[in-house]
Amino acid sequence: MSHPAQPAGDAAPSDEPIVLILDDDPSLRASLSDLLSSMQLQVRAFGSVQELLQSEFPAGPSCLVLDVRLPGLSGLDLQAELAKINNAVPIIFITGHGDVPMSVRAMKAGAVDFLTKPFRDLELLDAVAAALELDRKHRADTKAMLELQEAFNSLTVREREVMGFVTAGLPNKQIAYQIGLSEITVKIHRGSVMRKMHARSLADLVRKGELLGVRATTAPSP
């Protein structure tokens, strides 16, 4: 099957949240669109999986209100397909024929909520608010991790080696012994690592090292 487009790399990210709706019932689509629009949310509604697949996913915070039972590919199947291509758009399932196994499957696969029709307006609005906040956090975390990886990539091989020992808790003198450098040279490399990694303190550098999985390349001396 064709896959939904990912957010374009050169598209300017927007902070305006967008709610995607996929339901084959025109009256329900219109009702949901009116409700969400009344809350000053941008809405894009689709009547089929194919329509959604042919569209470009938002580059900013978004979520997907998804009917479970659709002609052809089901909502649960679409959830699985999105997961395969690492499209992490938060999903709120809606259904008139829900059952416990179905809801458990959806929630285990990462759905934010599973609403059975008829649901109250407030239930949907609460679920959408939670989904959009989740997506904002995911996007912020992803951006921060990319920036952290870029900073680490800017280190020289020697600086990465020194960072591994520093985050392992070794003092400069012991690091110098481990890698065969003078203590002053280690201090210079250490300072460069702190600057390039934008580390405010040793604790901050250790935290960043843990996130990156940085390890000392040689076993510390006893």
C-alpha positions as CSV (number, residue, x, y, z in Angstrom):
1,M,0.0,0.0,0.0
2,S,1.1,3.6,-0.4
3,H,2.2,5.3,2.8
4,P,1.2,8.7,4.1
5,A,3.6,11.5,3.4
6,Q,5.8,12.5,6.3
7,P,6.1,16.2,7.2
8,A,8.2,17.9,4.5
9,G,11.7,18.6,5.6
10,D,11.7,22.2,4.2
11,A,8.2,23.0,5.5
12,A,8.1,25.7,8.1
13,P,6.9,24.1,11.4
14,S,3.8,25.7,12.8
15,D,2.8,25.9,16.4
16,E,-0.9,26.0,15.4
17,P,-2.3,22.5,16.3
18,I,-4.2,20.6,13.6
19,V,-6.7,17.9,14.2
20,L,-7.1,15.3,11.5
21,I,-10.4,13.5,11.3
22,L,-10.9,10.2,9.4
23,D,-14.5,8.9,9.3
24,D,-16.6,7.7,6.4
25,D,-19.8,9.2,7.9
26,P,-20.2,12.7,6.3
27,S,-22.6,13.9,9.0
28,L,-20.2,12.9,11.8
29,R,-17.3,14.4,10.1
30,A,-19.1,17.7,9.8
31,S,-20.3,17.5,13.4
32,L,-16.8,16.8,14.7
33,S,-15.3,19.5,12.5
34,D,-17.7,22.1,13.8
35,L,-17.1,21.1,17.5
36,L,-13.3,21.3,17.1
37,S,-13.4,24.4,15.0
38,S,-15.5,26.1,17.8
39,M,-12.5,25.5,20.1
40,Q,-10.3,27.5,17.7
41,L,-8.6,24.3,16.4
42,Q,-7.6,23.8,12.7
43,V,-9.3,20.7,11.3
44,R,-8.7,18.6,8.2
45,A,-11.4,16.0,7.6
46,F,-11.1,12.9,5.4
47,G,-13.7,10.4,4.3
48,S,-11.4,7.5,3.4
49,V,-8.0,6.1,4.2
50,Q,-6.9,6.9,0.6
51,E,-7.7,10.6,1.1
52,L,-5.6,10.7,4.2
53,L,-2.7,8.8,2.5
54,Q,-2.7,11.3,-0.3
55,S,-2.4,14.2,2.0
56,E,0.7,15.6,3.7
57,F,0.8,15.2,7.5
58,P,1.2,18.4,9.4
59,A,4.6,19.7,10.3
60,G,3.5,20.9,13.7
61,P,1.5,19.5,16.6
62,S,-1.4,17.3,15.4
63,C,-3.5,14.3,16.3
64,L,-5.8,11.9,14.4
65,V,-9.4,11.2,15.3
66,L,-9.9,7.8,13.6
67,D,-12.9,5.6,13.1
68,V,-12.2,2.0,13.8
69,R,-14.4,0.5,11.1
70,L,-13.7,1.9,7.7
71,P,-14.3,0.5,4.2
72,G,-11.1,-1.5,3.2
73,L,-8.3,-0.8,5.6
74,S,-9.5,-0.6,9.2
75,G,-8.5,2.0,11.7
76,L,-6.5,-0.5,13.6
77,D,-4.7,-1.6,10.5
78,L,-3.9,2.1,9.6
79,Q,-2.5,2.5,13.1
80,A,-0.2,-0.4,12.5
81,E,0.9,1.0,9.1
82,L,1.7,4.4,10.6
83,A,3.8,2.7,13.3
84,K,5.8,0.8,10.7
85,I,6.9,4.1,9.1
86,N,7.5,5.8,12.5
87,N,4.7,8.3,12.0
88,A,4.0,9.0,15.7
89,V,0.8,11.1,15.2
90,P,-1.3,10.5,18.4
91,I,-4.5,8.6,17.6
92,I,-8.0,8.9,19.2
93,F,-10.2,6.0,18.1
94,I,-13.9,6.4,17.8
95,T,-16.4,3.6,17.1
96,G,-20.0,2.6,17.4
97,H,-19.1,-1.1,17.6
98,G,-16.3,-1.2,20.2
99,D,-15.4,-4.2,22.3
100,V,-12.8,-4.8,25.0
101,P,-10.3,-6.7,23.0
102,M,-10.4,-4.1,20.2
103,S,-9.9,-1.2,22.7
104,V,-7.1,-3.1,24.5
105,R,-5.3,-3.7,21.1
106,A,-5.6,0.0,20.2
107,M,-4.3,1.2,23.6
108,K,-1.4,-1.3,23.7
109,A,-0.4,0.0,20.2
110,G,-0.2,3.5,21.6
111,A,-3.7,5.1,21.1
112,V,-4.4,8.1,23.3
113,D,-8.1,7.1,23.8
114,F,-10.8,4.8,22.6
115,L,-14.3,6.5,22.6
116,T,-17.5,4.6,21.9
117,K,-20.3,6.4,20.1
118,P,-22.3,8.2,21.3
119,F,-19.6,10.1,23.3
120,R,-19.9,13.4,25.0
121,D,-18.3,16.5,23.4
122,L,-16.2,17.0,26.5
123,E,-14.8,13.5,26.2
124,L,-13.5,14.1,22.7
125,L,-12.2,17.6,23.6
126,D,-10.3,16.3,26.6
127,A,-8.9,13.4,24.5
128,V,-7.8,15.9,21.7
129,A,-6.2,18.2,24.2
130,A,-4.2,15.3,25.7
131,A,-3.2,14.0,22.3
132,L,-2.0,17.5,21.1
133,E,0.0,17.9,24.3
134,L,1.6,14.5,23.9
135,D,2.5,15.4,20.3
136,R,4.0,18.7,21.3
137,K,6.2,16.9,23.9
138,H,7.2,14.2,21.4
139,R,8.2,16.8,18.9
140,A,10.2,18.9,21.4
141,D,12.0,15.7,22.7
142,T,12.8,14.6,19.2
143,K,14.2,18.1,18.3
144,A,16.3,18.2,21.5
145,M,17.7,14.7,20.8
146,L,18.6,15.7,17.2
147,E,20.4,18.8,18.5
148,L,22.2,16.8,21.1
149,Q,23.3,14.2,18.5
150,E,24.5,17.1,16.2
151,A,26.6,18.5,19.1
152,F,28.1,15.1,19.8
153,N,28.9,14.7,16.1
154,S,30.9,17.9,16.2
155,L,33.4,16.4,18.7
156,T,36.7,15.0,17.4
157,V,37.5,11.4,18.0
158,R,39.7,12.3,20.9
159,E,37.1,14.6,22.5
160,R,34.6,11.8,22.4
161,E,37.1,9.6,24.1
162,V,37.7,12.1,26.8
163,M,33.9,12.7,27.2
164,G,33.5,8.9,27.8
165,F,36.0,9.0,30.7
166,V,34.7,12.3,32.1
167,T,31.1,11.0,32.2
168,A,32.4,7.8,33.8
169,G,33.6,9.9,36.7
170,L,37.4,9.8,36.1
171,P,39.6,12.8,37.1
172,N,41.8,14.5,34.6
173,K,44.9,12.8,35.9
174,Q,43.5,9.3,35.5
175,I,42.1,10.1,32.1
176,A,45.6,11.3,31.0
177,Y,47.0,8.0,32.2
178,Q,44.4,6.0,30.4
179,I,44.9,7.6,27.0
180,G,48.5,8.6,27.2
181,L,48.2,12.4,27.2
182,S,49.4,15.1,29.5
183,E,47.0,16.3,32.1
184,I,46.9,19.8,30.6
185,T,46.0,18.4,27.2
186,V,43.1,16.5,28.8
187,K,41.9,19.7,30.5
188,I,41.9,21.4,27.1
189,H,39.9,18.6,25.5
190,R,37.5,18.5,28.5
191,G,36.9,22.2,28.1
192,S,36.2,21.8,24.4
193,V,33.8,19.0,25.1
194,M,31.9,21.1,27.7
195,R,31.6,24.0,25.2
196,K,30.6,22.0,22.1
197,M,28.1,20.0,24.1
198,H,26.6,23.2,25.6
199,A,27.0,21.5,29.0
200,R,26.3,23.9,32.0
201,S,28.0,21.6,34.5
202,L,29.5,18.2,34.9
203,A,26.1,16.8,35.9
204,D,24.6,18.2,32.8
205,L,27.3,16.6,30.6
206,V,26.8,13.2,32.4
207,R,23.0,13.5,31.7
208,K,23.7,14.2,28.0
209,G,26.2,11.4,27.9
210,E,23.6,9.0,29.3
211,L,21.0,10.1,26.7
212,L,23.6,9.4,23.9
213,G,24.8,6.2,25.4
214,V,28.4,7.5,25.7
215,R,30.8,5.0,27.4
216,A,34.4,5.0,28.3
217,T,36.4,3.1,25.6
218,T,38.9,1.6,28.1
219,A,38.2,0.1,31.5
220,P,39.2,2.5,34.3
221,S,42.2,1.6,36.4
222,P,41.4,0.1,39.8
